[in-house]
Amino acid sequence: METNSSEAMNSNTETKNAEISIEVAYATPEKQLILTVSVPEDCSVYDAAVASGIDQKFPEIDLESSKMGIFSKLVSKPKVQMLKPGDRIEVYRPLLIDPKESRKKRAAKAKDDRTKA
């Protein structure tokens, strides 16, 4: 079967412009939002988060410095990590208190409560 050059060119163009569907999620204690977005198949985690416009819905998000993950697994390099169809990007809020410090405080309070009893 012969393929003329315009068909081959159209096929290559379609391949280069293929899009995938992904989700971008962000949550505060008061509100959660999951956006479904179509992005180019060669899109990075960071680029997809920017394309979603989620930072417009939550102005406190700084996508440049925010940690991000895919299905609860931290992505160490969001500007490099490529997406797969169906991925859910999660934009994480910064911690308000160091978890180790919080645990130390709880342990000290528990010890103090046992001593008083």
Buried (B, 14 or more C-beta within 10 A) or exposed (E): EEEEEEEEEEEEEEEEEEEBEBBBBBBEEEEEBBBEBEBBBEBBBBBBBBBBEBBEEBEEBEBEEBBBBBEEEEBEEBEEBEBEEEBBBBBBBEEEEEEEEEEEEEEEEEEEEEEEE
